Amino acid sequence: MLSATAGATAVLAMGALTVTFSDVSTAEPPEPAPPGPVTTSEATTGVTITETVAPEAPATSAVVPPITTTPSAIPPTAEQP
């Protein structure tokens, strides 16, 4: 119990010393910002943006496979006698 009391007293003492030696006072108002225009740059994300217009028609035509034979129901090699 004695060590707990000593620890709590030490914490309170350090808090009191921090308030005593700090330069911030609640009675003093903060310094106002200097007058004048503030110049900022545009925020960037590092991404390059390219603006293009979509084409009216696709660049490629439809592909038609070169089938020369007509389809059959059963291939000739699969027929049973």
mmCIF file of the N, C-alpha and C atoms, coordinates in Angstrom:
data_MODEL
# 
_entry.id   MODEL 
# 
loop_
_atom_site.group_PDB 
_atom_site.id 
_atom_site.type_symbol 
_atom_site.label_atom_id 
_atom_site.label_alt_id 
_atom_site.label_comp_id 
_atom_site.label_asym_id 
_atom_site.label_entity_id 
_atom_site.label_seq_id 
_atom_site.pdbx_PDB_ins_code 
_atom_site.Cartn_x 
_atom_site.Cartn_y 
_atom_site.Cartn_z 
_atom_site.occupancy 
_atom_site.B_iso_or_equiv 
_atom_site.pdbx_formal_charge 
_atom_site.auth_seq_id 
_atom_site.auth_comp_id 
_atom_site.auth_asym_id 
_atom_site.auth_atom_id 
_atom_site.pdbx_PDB_model_num 
ATOM 1   N N  . MET A 1 1  ? 0.825   -1.192  0.000   1.00 0.00 ? 1  MET A N  1 
ATOM 2   C CA . MET A 1 1  ? 0.000   0.000   0.000   1.00 0.00 ? 1  MET A CA 1 
ATOM 3   C C  . MET A 1 1  ? 0.870   1.257   0.000   1.00 0.00 ? 1  MET A C  1 
ATOM 4   N N  . LEU A 1 2  ? 1.983   1.157   0.670   1.00 0.00 ? 2  LEU A N  1 
ATOM 5   C CA . LEU A 1 2  ? 2.877   2.313   0.763   1.00 0.00 ? 2  LEU A CA 1 
ATOM 6   C C  . LEU A 1 2  ? 3.476   2.655   -0.601  1.00 0.00 ? 2  LEU A C  1 
ATOM 7   N N  . SER A 1 3  ? 3.821   1.613   -1.395  1.00 0.00 ? 3  SER A N  1 
ATOM 8   C CA . SER A 1 3  ? 4.407   1.888   -2.709  1.00 0.00 ? 3  SER A CA 1 
ATOM 9   C C  . SER A 1 3  ? 3.364   2.477   -3.662  1.00 0.00 ? 3  SER A C  1 
ATOM 10  N N  . ALA A 1 4  ? 2.110   2.077   -3.528  1.00 0.00 ? 4  ALA A N  1 
ATOM 11  C CA . ALA A 1 4  ? 1.055   2.654   -4.360  1.00 0.00 ? 4  ALA A CA 1 
ATOM 12  C C  . ALA A 1 4  ? 0.864   4.124   -4.035  1.00 0.00 ? 4  ALA A C  1 
ATOM 13  N N  . THR A 1 5  ? 0.916   4.473   -2.777  1.00 0.00 ? 5  THR A N  1 
ATOM 14  C CA . THR A 1 5  ? 0.787   5.880   -2.364  1.00 0.00 ? 5  THR A CA 1 
ATOM 15  C C  . THR A 1 5  ? 1.962   6.702   -2.875  1.00 0.00 ? 5  THR A C  1 
ATOM 16  N N  . ALA A 1 6  ? 3.153   6.135   -2.805  1.00 0.00 ? 6  ALA A N  1 
ATOM 17  C CA . ALA A 1 6  ? 4.339   6.852   -3.282  1.00 0.00 ? 6  ALA A CA 1 
ATOM 18  C C  . ALA A 1 6  ? 4.272   7.030   -4.795  1.00 0.00 ? 6  ALA A C  1 
ATOM 19  N N  . GLY A 1 7  ? 3.790   6.034   -5.532  1.00 0.00 ? 7  GLY A N  1 
ATOM 20  C CA . GLY A 1 7  ? 3.672   6.150   -6.981  1.00 0.00 ? 7  GLY A CA 1 
ATOM 21  C C  . GLY A 1 7  ? 2.651   7.192   -7.387  1.00 0.00 ? 7  GLY A C  1 
ATOM 22  N N  . ALA A 1 8  ? 1.502   7.210   -6.706  1.00 0.00 ? 8  ALA A N  1 
ATOM 23  C CA . ALA A 1 8  ? 0.472   8.205   -7.018  1.00 0.00 ? 8  ALA A CA 1 
ATOM 24  C C  . ALA A 1 8  ? 0.959   9.608   -6.694  1.00 0.00 ? 8  ALA A C  1 
ATOM 25  N N  . THR A 1 9  ? 1.688   9.756   -5.611  1.00 0.00 ? 9  THR A N  1 
ATOM 26  C CA . THR A 1 9  ? 2.234   11.068  -5.244  1.00 0.00 ? 9  THR A CA 1 
ATOM 27  C C  . THR A 1 9  ? 3.254   11.529  -6.278  1.00 0.00 ? 9  THR A C  1 
ATOM 28  N N  . ALA A 1 10 ? 4.058   10.612  -6.781  1.00 0.00 ? 10 ALA A N  1 
ATOM 29  C CA . ALA A 1 10 ? 5.049   10.975  -7.792  1.00 0.00 ? 10 ALA A CA 1 
ATOM 30  C C  . ALA A 1 10 ? 4.368   11.417  -9.082  1.00 0.00 ? 10 ALA A C  1 
ATOM 31  N N  . VAL A 1 11 ? 3.299   10.737  -9.477  1.00 0.00 ? 11 VAL A N  1 
ATOM 32  C CA . VAL A 1 11 ? 2.576   11.129  -10.686 1.00 0.00 ? 11 VAL A CA 1 
ATOM 33  C C  . VAL A 1 11 ? 1.976   12.521  -10.518 1.00 0.00 ? 11 VAL A C  1 
ATOM 34  N N  . LEU A 1 12 ? 1.376   12.785  -9.381  1.00 0.00 ? 12 LEU A N  1 
ATOM 35  C CA . LEU A 1 12 ? 0.800   14.120  -9.135  1.00 0.00 ? 12 LEU A CA 1 
ATOM 36  C C  . LEU A 1 12 ? 1.879   15.201  -9.114  1.00 0.00 ? 12 LEU A C  1 
ATOM 37  N N  . ALA A 1 13 ? 3.027   14.903  -8.537  1.00 0.00 ? 13 ALA A N  1 
ATOM 38  C CA . ALA A 1 13 ? 4.116   15.884  -8.483  1.00 0.00 ? 13 ALA A CA 1 
ATOM 39  C C  . ALA A 1 13 ? 4.645   16.182  -9.879  1.00 0.00 ? 13 ALA A C  1 
ATOM 40  N N  . MET A 1 14 ? 4.784   15.165  -10.722 1.00 0.00 ? 14 MET A N  1 
ATOM 41  C CA . MET A 1 14 ? 5.262   15.397  -12.084 1.00 0.00 ? 14 MET A CA 1 
ATOM 42  C C  . MET A 1 14 ? 4.245   16.221  -12.877 1.00 0.00 ? 14 MET A C  1 
ATOM 43  N N  . GLY A 1 15 ? 2.969   15.969  -12.657 1.00 0.00 ? 15 GLY A N  1 
ATOM 44  C CA . GLY A 1 15 ? 1.941   16.771  -13.323 1.00 0.00 ? 15 GLY A CA 1 
ATOM 45  C C  . GLY A 1 15 ? 2.003   18.217  -12.895 1.00 0.00 ? 15 GLY A C  1 
ATOM 46  N N  . ALA A 1 16 ? 2.195   18.456  -11.615 1.00 0.00 ? 16 ALA A N  1 
ATOM 47  C CA . ALA A 1 16 ? 2.292   19.829  -11.110 1.00 0.00 ? 16 ALA A CA 1 
ATOM 48  C C  . ALA A 1 16 ? 3.527   20.527  -11.665 1.00 0.00 ? 16 ALA A C  1 
ATOM 49  N N  . LEU A 1 17 ? 4.649   19.819  -11.747 1.00 0.00 ? 17 LEU A N  1 
ATOM 50  C CA . LEU A 1 17 ? 5.860   20.420  -12.305 1.00 0.00 ? 17 LEU A CA 1 
ATOM 51  C C  . LEU A 1 17 ? 5.691   20.712  -13.797 1.00 0.00 ? 17 LEU A C  1 
ATOM 52  N N  . THR A 1 18 ? 4.995   19.856  -14.506 1.00 0.00 ? 18 THR A N  1 
ATOM 53  C CA . THR A 1 18 ? 4.766   20.086  -15.931 1.00 0.00 ? 18 THR A CA 1 
ATOM 54  C C  . THR A 1 18 ? 3.955   21.345  -16.148 1.00 0.00 ? 18 THR A C  1 
ATOM 55  N N  . VAL A 1 19 ? 2.914   21.522  -15.370 1.00 0.00 ? 19 VAL A N  1 
ATOM 56  C CA . VAL A 1 19 ? 2.085   22.732  -15.488 1.00 0.00 ? 19 VAL A CA 1 
ATOM 57  C C  . VAL A 1 19 ? 2.885   23.960  -15.085 1.00 0.00 ? 19 VAL A C  1 
ATOM 58  N N  . THR A 1 20 ? 3.718   23.855  -14.070 1.00 0.00 ? 20 THR A N  1 
ATOM 59  C CA . THR A 1 20 ? 4.495   25.006  -13.587 1.00 0.00 ? 20 THR A CA 1 
ATOM 60  C C  . THR A 1 20 ? 5.524   25.463  -14.614 1.00 0.00 ? 20 THR A C  1 
ATOM 61  N N  . PHE A 1 21 ? 6.231   24.528  -15.229 1.00 0.00 ? 21 PHE A N  1 
ATOM 62  C CA . PHE A 1 21 ? 7.305   24.898  -16.133 1.00 0.00 ? 21 PHE A CA 1 
ATOM 63  C C  . PHE A 1 21 ? 6.883   25.048  -17.595 1.00 0.00 ? 21 PHE A C  1 
ATOM 64  N N  . SER A 1 22 ? 5.646   24.797  -17.918 1.00 0.00 ? 22 SER A N  1 
ATOM 65  C CA . SER A 1 22 ? 5.217   24.936  -19.310 1.00 0.00 ? 22 SER A CA 1 
ATOM 66  C C  . SER A 1 22 ? 4.995   26.405  -19.650 1.00 0.00 ? 22 SER A C  1 
ATOM 67  N N  . ASP A 1 23 ? 5.167   26.774  -20.920 1.00 0.00 ? 23 ASP A N  1 
ATOM 68  C CA . ASP A 1 23 ? 5.025   28.155  -21.370 1.00 0.00 ? 23 ASP A CA 1 
ATOM 69  C C  . ASP A 1 23 ? 3.588   28.507  -21.726 1.00 0.00 ? 23 ASP A C  1 
ATOM 70  N N  . VAL A 1 24 ? 2.702   27.538  -21.790 1.00 0.00 ? 24 VAL A N  1 
ATOM 71  C CA . VAL A 1 24 ? 1.327   27.781  -22.199 1.00 0.00 ? 24 VAL A CA 1 
ATOM 72  C C  . VAL A 1 24 ? 0.519   28.220  -20.990 1.00 0.00 ? 24 VAL A C  1 
ATOM 73  N N  . SER A 1 25 ? -0.241  29.270  -21.168 1.00 0.00 ? 25 SER A N  1 
ATOM 74  C CA . SER A 1 25 ? -1.100  29.774  -20.107 1.00 0.00 ? 25 SER A CA 1 
ATOM 75  C C  . SER A 1 25 ? -2.509  29.908  -20.654 1.00 0.00 ? 25 SER A C  1 
ATOM 76  N N  . THR A 1 26 ? -3.509  29.570  -19.835 1.00 0.00 ? 26 THR A N  1 
ATOM 77  C CA . THR A 1 26 ? -4.893  29.684  -20.291 1.00 0.00 ? 26 THR A CA 1 
ATOM 78  C C  . THR A 1 26 ? -5.355  31.134  -20.289 1.00 0.00 ? 26 THR A C  1 
ATOM 79  N N  . ALA A 1 27 ? -4.649  32.019  -19.598 1.00 0.00 ? 27 ALA A N  1 
ATOM 80  C CA . ALA A 1 27 ? -5.034  33.429  -19.545 1.00 0.00 ? 27 ALA A CA 1 
ATOM 81  C C  . ALA A 1 27 ? -4.599  34.182  -20.794 1.00 0.00 ? 27 ALA A C  1 
ATOM 82  N N  . GLU A 1 28 ? -3.542  33.698  -21.474 1.00 0.00 ? 28 GLU A N  1 
ATOM 83  C CA . GLU A 1 28 ? -3.051  34.388  -22.664 1.00 0.00 ? 28 GLU A CA 1 
ATOM 84  C C  . GLU A 1 28 ? -3.719  33.818  -23.917 1.00 0.00 ? 28 GLU A C  1 
ATOM 85  N N  . PRO A 1 29 ? -4.274  34.709  -24.763 1.00 0.00 ? 29 PRO A N  1 
ATOM 86  C CA . PRO A 1 29 ? -4.853  34.204  -26.013 1.00 0.00 ? 29 PRO A CA 1 
ATOM 87  C C  . PRO A 1 29 ? -3.736  33.796  -26.980 1.00 0.00 ? 29 PRO A C  1 
ATOM 88  N N  . PRO A 1 30 ? -4.000  32.873  -27.874 1.00 0.00 ? 30 PRO A N  1 
ATOM 89  C CA . PRO A 1 30 ? -2.959  32.462  -28.826 1.00 0.00 ? 30 PRO A CA 1 
ATOM 90  C C  . PRO A 1 30 ? -2.664  33.577  -29.823 1.00 0.00 ? 30 PRO A C  1 
ATOM 91  N N  . GLU A 1 31 ? -1.455  33.539  -30.375 1.00 0.00 ? 31 GLU A N  1 
ATOM 92  C CA . GLU A 1 31 ? -1.057  34.550  -31.352 1.00 0.00 ? 31 GLU A CA 1 
ATOM 93  C C  . GLU A 1 31 ? -1.874  34.402  -32.625 1.00 0.00 ? 31 GLU A C  1 
ATOM 94  N N  . PRO A 1 32 ? -2.388  35.522  -33.163 1.00 0.00 ? 32 PRO A N  1 
ATOM 95  C CA . PRO A 1 32 ? -3.154  35.414  -34.409 1.00 0.00 ? 32 PRO A CA 1 
ATOM 96  C C  . PRO A 1 32 ? -2.228  35.135  -35.593 1.00 0.00 ? 32 PRO A C  1 
ATOM 97  N N  . ALA A 1 33 ? -2.803  34.580  -36.635 1.00 0.00 ? 33 ALA A N  1 
ATOM 98  C CA . ALA A 1 33 ? -2.039  34.299  -37.841 1.00 0.00 ? 33 ALA A CA 1 
ATOM 99  C C  . ALA A 1 33 ? -1.677  35.609  -38.531 1.00 0.00 ? 33 ALA A C  1 
ATOM 100 N N  . PRO A 1 34 ? -0.528  35.656  -39.200 1.00 0.00 ? 34 PRO A N  1 
ATOM 101 C CA . PRO A 1 34 ? -0.159  36.904  -39.884 1.00 0.00 ? 34 PRO A CA 1 
ATOM 102 C C  . PRO A 1 34 ? -1.122  37.199  -41.038 1.00 0.00 ? 34 PRO A C  1 
ATOM 103 N N  . PRO A 1 35 ? -1.394  38.479  -41.277 1.00 0.00 ? 35 PRO A N  1 
ATOM 104 C CA . PRO A 1 35 ? -2.310  38.827  -42.365 1.00 0.00 ? 35 PRO A CA 1 
ATOM 105 C C  . PRO A 1 35 ? -1.673  38.589  -43.730 1.00 0.00 ? 35 PRO A C  1 
ATOM 106 N N  . GLY A 1 36 ? -2.520  38.465  -44.740 1.00 0.00 ? 36 GLY A N  1 
ATOM 107 C CA . GLY A 1 36 ? -2.019  38.299  -46.096 1.00 0.00 ? 36 GLY A CA 1 
ATOM 108 C C  . GLY A 1 36 ? -2.616  37.069  -46.745 1.00 0.00 ? 36 GLY A C  1 
ATOM 109 N N  . PRO A 1 37 ? -2.475  37.001  -48.046 1.00 0.00 ? 37 PRO A N  1 
ATOM 110 C CA . PRO A 1 37 ? -3.036  35.847  -48.752 1.00 0.00 ? 37 PRO A CA 1 
ATOM 111 C C  . PRO A 1 37 ? -2.238  34.576  -48.470 1.00 0.00 ? 37 PRO A C  1 
ATOM 112 N N  . VAL A 1 38 ? -2.934  33.499  -48.449 1.00 0.00 ? 38 VAL A N  1 
ATOM 113 C CA . VAL A 1 38 ? -2.305  32.207  -48.245 1.00 0.00 ? 38 VAL A CA 1 
ATOM 114 C C  . VAL A 1 38 ? -2.271  31.494  -49.594 1.00 0.00 ? 38 VAL A C  1 
ATOM 115 N N  . THR A 1 39 ? -1.091  31.150  -50.043 1.00 0.00 ? 39 THR A N  1 
ATOM 116 C CA . THR A 1 39 ? -0.966  30.474  -51.333 1.00 0.00 ? 39 THR A CA 1 
ATOM 117 C C  . THR A 1 39 ? -0.780  28.988  -51.074 1.00 0.00 ? 39 THR A C  1 
ATOM 118 N N  . THR A 1 40 ? -1.584  28.188  -51.769 1.00 0.00 ? 40 THR A N  1 
ATOM 119 C CA . THR A 1 40 ? -1.470  26.743  -51.660 1.00 0.00 ? 40 THR A CA 1 
ATOM 120 C C  . THR A 1 40 ? -1.362  26.161  -53.063 1.00 0.00 ? 40 THR A C  1 
ATOM 121 N N  . SER A 1 41 ? -0.775  25.003  -53.162 1.00 0.00 ? 41 SER A N  1 
ATOM 122 C CA . SER A 1 41 ? -0.688  24.331  -54.447 1.00 0.00 ? 41 SER A CA 1 
ATOM 123 C C  . SER A 1 41 ? -1.805  23.297  -54.531 1.00 0.00 ? 41 SER A C  1 
ATOM 124 N N  . GLU A 1 42 ? -2.137  22.907  -55.755 1.00 0.00 ? 42 GLU A N  1 
ATOM 125 C CA . GLU A 1 42 ? -3.186  21.920  -55.956 1.00 0.00 ? 42 GLU A CA 1 
ATOM 126 C C  . GLU A 1 42 ? -2.726  20.565  -55.445 1.00 0.00 ? 42 GLU A C  1 
ATOM 127 N N  . ALA A 1 43 ? -3.609  19.865  -54.754 1.00 0.00 ? 43 ALA A N  1 
ATOM 128 C CA . ALA A 1 43 ? -3.271  18.550  -54.225 1.00 0.00 ? 43 ALA A CA 1 
ATOM 129 C C  . ALA A 1 43 ? -3.144  17.539  -55.364 1.00 0.00 ? 43 ALA A C  1 
ATOM 130 N N  . THR A 1 44 ? -2.124  16.721  -55.294 1.00 0.00 ? 44 THR A N  1 
ATOM 131 C CA . THR A 1 44 ? -1.926  15.706  -56.321 1.00 0.00 ? 44 THR A CA 1 
ATOM 132 C C  . THR A 1 44 ? -1.902  14.329  -55.668 1.00 0.00 ? 44 THR A C  1 
ATOM 133 N N  . THR A 1 45 ? -2.287  13.314  -56.443 1.00 0.00 ? 45 THR A N  1 
ATOM 134 C CA . THR A 1 45 ? -2.289  11.951  -55.939 1.00 0.00 ? 45 THR A CA 1 
ATOM 135 C C  . THR A 1 45 ? -1.198  11.107  -56.570 1.00 0.00 ? 45 THR A C  1 
ATOM 136 N N  . GLY A 1 46 ? -0.465  11.659  -57.516 1.00 0.00 ? 46 GLY A N  1 
ATOM 137 C CA . GLY A 1 46 ? 0.584   10.909  -58.176 1.00 0.00 ? 46 GLY A CA 1 
ATOM 138 C C  . GLY A 1 46 ? 0.086   10.091  -59.346 1.00 0.00 ? 46 GLY A C  1 
ATOM 139 N N  . VAL A 1 47 ? -1.185  10.210  -59.686 1.00 0.00 ? 47 VAL A N  1 
ATOM 140 C CA . VAL A 1 47 ? -1.762  9.442   -60.780 1.00 0.00 ? 47 VAL A CA 1 
ATOM 141 C C  . VAL A 1 47 ? -1.842  10.332  -62.011 1.00 0.00 ? 47 VAL A C  1 
ATOM 142 N N  . THR A 1 48 ? -1.406  9.822   -63.148 1.00 0.00 ? 48 THR A N  1 
ATOM 143 C CA . THR A 1 48 ? -1.488  10.561  -64.398 1.00 0.00 ? 48 THR A CA 1 
ATOM 144 C C  . THR A 1 48 ? -2.845  10.296  -65.036 1.00 0.00 ? 48 THR A C  1 
ATOM 145 N N  . ILE A 1 49 ? -3.552  11.339  -65.396 1.00 0.00 ? 49 ILE A N  1 
ATOM 146 C CA . ILE A 1 49 ? -4.869  11.208  -66.004 1.00 0.00 ? 49 ILE A CA 1 
ATOM 147 C C  . ILE A 1 49 ? -4.780  11.646  -67.457 1.00 0.00 ? 49 ILE A C  1 
ATOM 148 N N  . THR A 1 50 ? -5.246  10.794  -68.359 1.00 0.00 ? 50 THR A N  1 
ATOM 149 C CA . THR A 1 50 ? -5.284  11.102  -69.781 1.00 0.00 ? 50 THR A CA 1 
ATOM 150 C C  . THR A 1 50 ? -6.746  11.100  -70.214 1.00 0.00 ? 50 THR A C  1 
ATOM 151 N N  . GLU A 1 51 ? -7.207  12.217  -70.714 1.00 0.00 ? 51 GLU A N  1 
ATOM 152 C CA . GLU A 1 51 ? -8.595  12.310  -71.139 1.00 0.00 ? 51 GLU A CA 1 
ATOM 153 C C  . GLU A 1 51 ? -8.683  12.068  -72.640 1.00 0.00 ? 51 GLU A C  1 
ATOM 154 N N  . THR A 1 52 ? -9.461  11.050  -73.058 1.00 0.00 ? 52 THR A N  1 
ATOM 155 C CA . THR A 1 52 ? -9.661  10.735  -74.466 1.00 0.00 ? 52 THR A CA 1 
ATOM 156 C C  . THR A 1 52 ? -11.149 10.567  -74.724 1.00 0.00 ? 52 THR A C  1 
ATOM 157 N N  . VAL A 1 53 ? -11.518 10.651  -75.983 1.00 0.00 ? 53 VAL A N  1 
ATOM 158 C CA . VAL A 1 53 ? -12.900 10.477  -76.389 1.00 0.00 ? 53 VAL A CA 1 
ATOM 159 C C  . VAL A 1 53 ? -13.075 9.045   -76.868 1.00 0.00 ? 53 VAL A C  1 
ATOM 160 N N  . ALA A 1 54 ? -14.179 8.411   -76.492 1.00 0.00 ? 54 ALA A N  1 
ATOM 161 C CA . ALA A 1 54 ? -14.438 7.033   -76.898 1.00 0.00 ? 54 ALA A CA 1 
ATOM 162 C C  . ALA A 1 54 ? -14.714 6.984   -78.393 1.00 0.00 ? 54 ALA A C  1 
ATOM 163 N N  . PRO A 1 55 ? -14.217 5.947   -79.098 1.00 0.00 ? 55 PRO A N  1 
ATOM 164 C CA . PRO A 1 55 ? -14.457 5.847   -80.540 1.00 0.00 ? 55 PRO A CA 1 
ATOM 165 C C  . PRO A 1 55 ? -15.933 5.525   -80.828 1.00 0.00 ? 55 PRO A C  1 
ATOM 166 N N  . GLU A 1 56 ? -16.385 5.935   -82.014 1.00 0.00 ? 56 GLU A N  1 
ATOM 167 C CA . GLU A 1 56 ? -17.767 5.683   -82.418 1.00 0.00 ? 56 GLU A CA 1 
ATOM 168 C C  . GLU A 1 56 ? -18.004 4.193   -82.659 1.00 0.00 ? 56 GLU A C  1 
ATOM 169 N N  . ALA A 1 57 ? -17.054 3.498   -83.289 1.00 0.00 ? 57 ALA A N  1 
ATOM 170 C CA . ALA A 1 57 ? -17.186 2.077   -83.593 1.00 0.00 ? 57 ALA A CA 1 
ATOM 171 C C  . ALA A 1 57 ? -15.958 1.352   -83.053 1.00 0.00 ? 57 ALA A C  1 
ATOM 172 N N  . PRO A 1 58 ? -16.082 0.049   -82.780 1.00 0.00 ? 58 PRO A N  1 
ATOM 173 C CA . PRO A 1 58 ? -14.894 -0.677  -82.298 1.00 0.00 ? 58 PRO A CA 1 
ATOM 174 C C  . PRO A 1 58 ? -13.807 -0.739  -83.358 1.00 0.00 ? 58 PRO A C  1 
ATOM 175 N N  . ALA A 1 59 ? -12.582 -0.853  -82.898 1.00 0.00 ? 59 ALA A N  1 
ATOM 176 C CA . ALA A 1 59 ? -11.444 -0.847  -83.816 1.00 0.00 ? 59 ALA A CA 1 
ATOM 177 C C  . ALA A 1 59 ? -11.322 -2.162  -84.573 1.00 0.00 ? 59 ALA A C  1 
ATOM 178 N N  . THR A 1 60 ? -11.901 -3.259  -84.062 1.00 0.00 ? 60 THR A N  1 
ATOM 179 C CA . THR A 1 60 ? -11.812 -4.553  -84.742 1.00 0.00 ? 60 THR A CA 1 
ATOM 180 C C  . THR A 1 60 ? -13.193 -4.973  -85.225 1.00 0.00 ? 60 THR A C  1 
ATOM 181 N N  . SER A 1 61 ? -13.211 -5.810  -86.255 1.00 0.00 ? 61 SER A N  1 
ATOM 182 C CA . SER A 1 61 ? -14.477 -6.336  -86.761 1.00 0.00 ? 61 SER A CA 1 
ATOM 183 C C  . SER A 1 61 ? -14.760 -7.678  -86.096 1.00 0.00 ? 61 SER A C  1 
ATOM 184 N N  . ALA A 1 62 ? -15.965 -8.203  -86.319 1.00 0.00 ? 62 ALA A N  1 
ATOM 185 C CA . ALA A 1 62 ? -16.326 -9.498  -85.757 1.00 0.00 ? 62 ALA A CA 1 
ATOM 186 C C  . ALA A 1 62 ? -15.528 -10.592 -86.445 1.00 0.00 ? 62 ALA A C  1 
ATOM 187 N N  . VAL A 1 63 ? -15.096 -11.579 -85.698 1.00 0.00 ? 63 VAL A N  1 
ATOM 188 C CA . VAL A 1 63 ? -14.289 -12.669 -86.238 1.00 0.00 ? 63 VAL A CA 1 
ATOM 189 C C  . VAL A 1 63 ? -15.211 -13.827 -86.604 1.00 0.00 ? 63 VAL A C  1 
ATOM 190 N N  . VAL A 1 64 ? -15.053 -14.343 -87.821 1.00 0.00 ? 64 VAL A N  1 
ATOM 191 C CA . VAL A 1 64 ? -15.827 -15.485 -88.299 1.00 0.00 ? 64 VAL A CA 1 
ATOM 192 C C  . VAL A 1 64 ? -14.862 -16.654 -88.467 1.00 0.00 ? 64 VAL A C  1 
ATOM 193 N N  . PRO A 1 65 ? -15.142 -17.806 -87.828 1.00 0.00 ? 65 PRO A N  1 
ATOM 194 C CA . PRO A 1 65 ? -14.216 -18.940 -87.955 1.00 0.00 ? 65 PRO A CA 1 
ATOM 195 C C  . PRO A 1 65 ? -14.284 -19.536 -89.359 1.00 0.00 ? 65 PRO A C  1 
ATOM 196 N N  . PRO A 1 66 ? -13.169 -20.030 -89.855 1.00 0.00 ? 66 PRO A N  1 
ATOM 197 C CA . PRO A 1 66 ? -13.130 -20.578 -91.213 1.00 0.00 ? 66 PRO A CA 1 
ATOM 198 C C  . PRO A 1 66 ? -13.621 -22.036 -91.266 1.00 0.00 ? 66 PRO A C  1 
ATOM 199 N N  . ILE A 1 67 ? -14.913 -22.281 -91.058 1.00 0.00 ? 67 ILE A N  1 
ATOM 200 C CA . ILE A 1 67 ? -15.477 -23.633 -91.129 1.00 0.00 ? 67 ILE A CA 1 
ATOM 201 C C  . ILE A 1 67 ? -15.861 -23.907 -92.578 1.00 0.00 ? 67 ILE A C  1 
ATOM 202 N N  . THR A 1 68 ? -15.352 -25.015 -93.137 1.00 0.00 ? 68 THR A N  1 
ATOM 203 C CA . THR A 1 68 ? -15.642 -25.341 -94.539 1.00 0.00 ? 68 THR A CA 1 
ATOM 204 C C  . THR A 1 68 ? -16.556 -26.552 -94.674 1.00 0.00 ? 68 THR A C  1 
ATOM 205 N N  . THR A 1 69 ? -16.770 -27.317 -93.609 1.00 0.00 ? 69 THR A N  1 
ATOM 206 C CA . THR A 1 69 ? -17.625 -28.498 -93.693 1.00 0.00 ? 69 THR A CA 1 
ATOM 207 C C  . THR A 1 69 ? -18.922 -28.246 -92.938 1.00 0.00 ? 69 THR A C  1 
ATOM 208 N N  . THR A 1 70 ? -19.936 -29.015 -93.300 1.00 0.00 ? 70 THR A N  1 
ATOM 209 C CA . THR A 1 70 ? -21.216 -28.888 -92.598 1.00 0.00 ? 70 THR A CA 1 
ATOM 210 C C  . THR A 1 70 ? -21.190 -29.793 -91.372 1.00 0.00 ? 70 THR A C  1 
ATOM 211 N N  . PRO A 1 71 ? -21.857 -29.400 -90.298 1.00 0.00 ? 71 PRO A N  1 
ATOM 212 C CA . PRO A 1 71 ? -21.851 -30.249 -89.098 1.00 0.00 ? 71 PRO A CA 1 
ATOM 213 C C  . PRO A 1 71 ? -22.674 -31.517 -89.317 1.00 0.00 ? 71 PRO A C  1 
ATOM 214 N N  . SER A 1 72 ? -22.289 -32.604 -88.669 1.00 0.00 ? 72 SER A N  1 
ATOM 215 C CA . SER A 1 72 ? -23.028 -33.862 -88.759 1.00 0.00 ? 72 SER A CA 1 
ATOM 216 C C  . SER A 1 72 ? -23.411 -34.298 -87.352 1.00 0.00 ? 72 SER A C  1 
ATOM 217 N N  . ALA A 1 73 ? -24.400 -35.167 -87.273 1.00 0.00 ? 73 ALA A N  1 
ATOM 218 C CA . ALA A 1 73 ? -24.880 -35.626 -85.963 1.00 0.00 ? 73 ALA A CA 1 
ATOM 219 C C  . ALA A 1 73 ? -23.870 -36.555 -85.306 1.00 0.00 ? 73 ALA A C  1 
ATOM 220 N N  . ILE A 1 74 ? -23.326 -37.518 -86.049 1.00 0.00 ? 74 ILE A N  1 
ATOM 221 C CA . ILE A 1 74 ? -22.374 -38.482 -85.497 1.00 0.00 ? 74 ILE A CA 1 
ATOM 222 C C  . ILE A 1 74 ? -21.131 -38.479 -86.367 1.00 0.00 ? 74 ILE A C  1 
ATOM 223 N N  . PRO A 1 75 ? -19.961 -38.324 -85.790 1.00 0.00 ? 75 PRO A N  1 
ATOM 224 C CA . PRO A 1 75 ? -18.742 -38.381 -86.611 1.00 0.00 ? 75 PRO A CA 1 
ATOM 225 C C  . PRO A 1 75 ? -18.596 -39.753 -87.238 1.00 0.00 ? 75 PRO A C  1 
ATOM 226 N N  . PRO A 1 76 ? -18.013 -39.842 -88.437 1.00 0.00 ? 76 PRO A N  1 
ATOM 227 C CA . PRO A 1 76 ? -17.891 -41.137 -89.124 1.00 0.00 ? 76 PRO A CA 1 
ATOM 228 C C  . PRO A 1 76 ? -17.092 -42.160 -88.345 1.00 0.00 ? 76 PRO A C  1 
ATOM 229 N N  . THR A 1 77 ? -16.140 -41.787 -87.522 1.00 0.00 ? 77 THR A N  1 
ATOM 230 C CA . THR A 1 77 ? -15.322 -42.760 -86.779 1.00 0.00 ? 77 THR A CA 1 
ATOM 231 C C  . THR A 1 77 ? -16.054 -43.296 -85.564 1.00 0.00 ? 77 THR A C  1 
ATOM 232 N N  . ALA A 1 78 ? -17.136 -42.682 -85.133 1.00 0.00 ? 78 ALA A N  1 
ATOM 233 C CA . ALA A 1 78 ? -17.851 -43.134 -83.951 1.00 0.00 ? 78 ALA A CA 1 
ATOM 234 C C  . ALA A 1 78 ? -19.041 -44.017 -84.288 1.00 0.00 ? 78 ALA A C  1 
ATOM 235 N N  . GLU A 1 79 ? -19.314 -44.271 -85.574 1.00 0.00 ? 79 GLU A N  1 
ATOM 236 C CA . GLU A 1 79 ? -20.468 -45.096 -85.936 1.00 0.00 ? 79 GLU A CA 1 
ATOM 237 C C  . GLU A 1 79 ? -20.224 -46.563 -85.593 1.00 0.00 ? 79 GLU A C  1 
ATOM 238 N N  . GLN A 1 80 ? -21.217 -47.250 -85.077 1.00 0.00 ? 80 GLN A N  1 
ATOM 239 C CA . GLN A 1 80 ? -21.155 -48.660 -84.710 1.00 0.00 ? 80 GLN A CA 1 
ATOM 240 C C  . GLN A 1 80 ? -21.785 -49.501 -85.840 1.00 0.00 ? 80 GLN A C  1 
ATOM 241 N N  . PRO A 1 81 ? -21.230 -50.645 -86.226 1.00 0.00 ? 81 PRO A N  1 
ATOM 242 C CA . PRO A 1 81 ? -21.850 -51.484 -87.269 1.00 0.00 ? 81 PRO A CA 1 
ATOM 243 C C  . PRO A 1 81 ? -23.063 -52.240 -86.767 1.00 0.00 ? 81 PRO A C  1 
# 
